Amino acid sequence: MPVELATWRPLWDFSAVLFVLGIAGGLTSRDRASWWISQGLLLLSILIGFAAAQVTHADVDLFSLGIWVPIAWGLSAWSKFRRQGAR
């Protein structure tokens, strides 16, 4: 198990960084391309995070982790509509 943790822990940390960058990018995006890039970062972070969680903890409940997907996309979509309404 220590070998697995040493292998997958950096990926877990990397997914957390990508998640924060995706949220920040979604909230501060000024055009459509940057918004889609932020959504890609969010999706990539969630996929890497789920893979790392599943490998390091075999009994992890991915449903409870999956609650962050709609929250992240909701925040990003809210920021997009908020910017369109301000114009």
Rosetta blueprint (number, residue, H / E / L):
1 M L
2 P H
3 V H
4 E H
5 L H
6 A H
7 T H
8 W H
9 R H
10 P H
11 L H
12 W H
13 D H
14 F H
15 S H
16 A H
17 V H
18 L H
19 F H
20 V H
21 L H
22 G H
23 I H
24 A H
25 G H
26 G H
27 L H
28 T H
29 S L
30 R L
31 D L
32 R H
33 A H
34 S H
35 W H
36 W H
37 I H
38 S H
39 Q H
40 G H
41 L H
42 L H
43 L H
44 L H
45 S H
46 I H
47 L H
48 I H
49 G H
50 F H
51 A H
52 A H
53 A H
54 Q H
55 V H
56 T H
57 H L
58 A L
59 D L
60 V L
61 D L
62 L H
63 F H
64 S H
65 L H
66 G L
67 I L
68 W H
69 V H
70 P H
71 I H
72 A H
73 W H
74 G H
75 L H
76 S H
77 A H
78 W H
79 S H
80 K H
81 F H
82 R H
83 R H
84 Q H
85 G H
86 A H
87 R L
